[in-house]
Amino acid sequence: MAFDPKLAAALSGATLRQLAHWRKAGVNRGVVLIPEISSTRPVLYSFRDVVALRTCVKLRNDASLQKIRRALDTLRSDLQEHDHLSSYTLVADGSSIYLAESDQAVDLVRRKANVVIHEMVDVLQPFYRDGRHIPPLLRPRAHVTVNPAVRGGVPVIEGTRVPYDEVAALLRDGLPPERISEYYPSVTPTAALDAADFAEYVNSYDPPKEPREAAAG
């Protein structure tokens, strides 16, 4: 299973525009993140990509995109670190970006080793970006979970393999939550409502309609 750009955006806090921008190289700088599964249409992200994207979004709260690109270039070119971006702990403090390791931290912008990191960041936990609440990655809703070992990480109803969007689609078509068990016996009405709420959140990442499209709709 894989994450399409809209779901990757919803789980990471990035916008669709940012995802597209981060797939491209900047002026004299490399790309931020190339999707692991498919970088061409249809673009598809892996679970590790989503973790890395959350890191980039949190970095973007405290650092410019230029600094992020510079830091990643240092990581990849100077330090020769070529593992997936999700395997590194990167932290920004407003002045620079650091690679935090068990025994030291390296300033990836000014290229200094053994600097002090005042705050470690867990990218799996919830955070805010531009006033929007980005849910915890592994449990975006109380009864909706994300586990890379279950359907490749696509959000499912807690304790099941039922994708959230299949449940949400039934409710959107008018099925009362109390009858969801007729289709999925393991899904409770409360879980169904959580699935619908999460689906609404994911759909909020749809790009805005062009004026002509809106008028036609």
Helices and strands as residue ranges (DSSP letters): H 5-12, H 16-22, H 47-62, H 65-73, I 74-78, G 85-87, E 89-92, E 97-100, E 105-107, E 127-129, E 132-134, E 144-145, G 151-153, E 156-157, H 164-172, G 177-182, H 189-203, H 211-216
